Amino acid sequence: STCAAGVPGREDLFFFGAADGGVWKTTDAGRTWEPIFDRQTTGAIGALAVAPSDPNVLYVGTGQVAPRYDIMAGDGVYRSSDGGATWDRVGLAGSRHVGRILIDPHDPDVVLVAALGDLFAPGAERGVYRSEDGGRSWRKVLAPGPTTGAVDLAADPAHPEVVYAATWDIQRFPWLAYFHP
């Protein structure tokens, strides 16, 4: 599991994302789990968020963000408006590795995404993105640099308009993969 999210007021409803196993849902407090992301083009999940103001709205950021000797890239951000029954890819395909998604507590269409970008090459896709229309359009709000991506986000609970971002300057090289000393 790379991420998990619950629904306030529903102690039986949870979701989790797997490194290369998609998104899973339980409606019985974890006794049984159902895969809900199997029809998408990637199974690598890095981030998952449930909208506080509408628990039917979910966002999934694809691609593992914690690299090991092997790592699965994703193909952007997905959104569901029906609790995970159906999904729409809503952009940021070049982000490749999404570490965190924050949804505005009052508006499920306002969302921030922390994108690590391509681990094997510098790129302009790294940073923090904001959408105010449910992912139909994105604006980069933090551009840390071509080898520095965003991996985490946290909002101040007392002032959710104050957001902190964690960035990571990383570039992997193919010849250093698989058990290189």
N, C-alpha and C positions, 0 to 999 in steps of 0.2 A: 504494500500500500504506500502511495506517495502523498495522499491527501484524503481528508474526510470532512464531511459537513453534516450537521444535523439541522433539524427544523425546530425552532423554539415553540414550545407548547405541544409538540408531537414527540413524546419520548420513545415512540416506536419507529419513527421514520428517520433513516440515515442513508447517506451515500458515501462511497469511497471510490477513489481512482487508483489504478495500479500502474506500475512502471511500464508494463507492456501487456496489460490485461483489460483495458477499457474501464468503464464506469459501472458500478454495481449499486443496487438499491435494496434496502430491507424495509418492510412495513410491519415487521413483527419483532422489533428490537434485536435483530441479529440472529434469530433462529434460522431463518432462510434468507438467501440473497439471490437476486435476479440480475443478469447482465442487461444493461439498458443502452449500451453504446456499440453493440456488435456490428451494426450496419454502416459504421463510419469508415473512413479510409485510413485511420490510424487507431492504434490501441494504446499508444504511449500517453499517459496522463501526468501532467505536472501540477495542475491546479484545478480546484473545483469550488464553486461558490453558489449558495442559495440566496436569493434576494430576500432580505429581511421583511420587506413590505409585501411580498407576494411569493410564497414558498413554491409556487408552480414554475417560477422563473429560475432556471439554472444556467450557469456559464461553466464551460470546461475549457481549460487551456491545455493544449497538447504538447507533448515532448517532456522528457525527464529533465529536471534542472540540476540534479546532483550527479555529476559525471563520475563514472567508475572506469574500469578498463573497457567496458562496453556501455553504450548509451543509445537510446532510441530518440530520434527527432520526431517532432510532430508537424502538423500542417495548419496551425492556426488556432483560432478560438471558435467554439461552438456555443449555441444558445438554444435552450428549450423553453417553451412557454407553457408546456403541459406536464410538468413534473418528470420529464425525461422520456416520455413516450415517443416523441419525435424531436429531431435536431436539425438546426440550420447552421452551416458554417458561416460565420459573420466576419471573417477577415483575419488579418495579421498572419498570413501564411508564411511569410519570411521570418517570423519570430522564432520558429523552430523549437524553442524550449521556453515554456511559460512557467514561472515560479509561483505566482500569486495573482489572484483576482479579488478586487474589492468592489462591492456593489453599494451604491448610495443607500442608506437605510430608509429613505423615503421614496425613492424613484428607481425601479428596477431597470430603467433604460440608461441610467448613468453608471458607468463602470470604468474602473482603472485596471490595467493589465501590466504586470512586470514581465518584460521579455528579455531573456538572456541572449537570444540570437544564435547564429551559427557558431558552434564551438570551434570549428576547424578553419574559420576565415574571419577576418575583420568584416564588419558590415554596418550599414546605416539602420538596420532593423532593430538594433539593441536599444533598450530604454524603457520608459514608462509611457503607456498610451492611454488616452481617455476617449470614451464615446459617450455622447449624450442622447443617442437615438437607438439604443439597443444593439449597437454593433454595426449599423449600416454605414457609419463613417467613423474614422479614428483620427485623432490628432496626437502627435507626440508631444508630451509635456515635460519629459526629462530625456535629454540626449547625452549620456555620460561619455561617449566616445566609441570609436570603431571596434575596440576590443573589450569594452566594458559594457556589461548588460545588467539589467535589473533582475533580482532574484526574489525579492520579498517586499511586501507593503504592509504597513500597519496604520490604522487610523486611531486617533485619540478618541476613546469612548465618550468623553465629555464634550468634545468638539470634533465631530467626524469630518469636518472640512479641513482639519489639520492631518496631513498624511506624511508618513515617513517612508522612505524608500531605501532599501539596501542594494548596493551594486557590487559587481564582482568583475575585476579585470582578469579575463581568462581567454586563452586561445590554446587549443590542443593541436597537436601535430600528428598526422596519421602514422608516422613512423615511431611514435612513442606509445602506441596503443598495445594492448594485450601483453601484460606482464613484463613490460620493459623495466629494468632496474632503476 
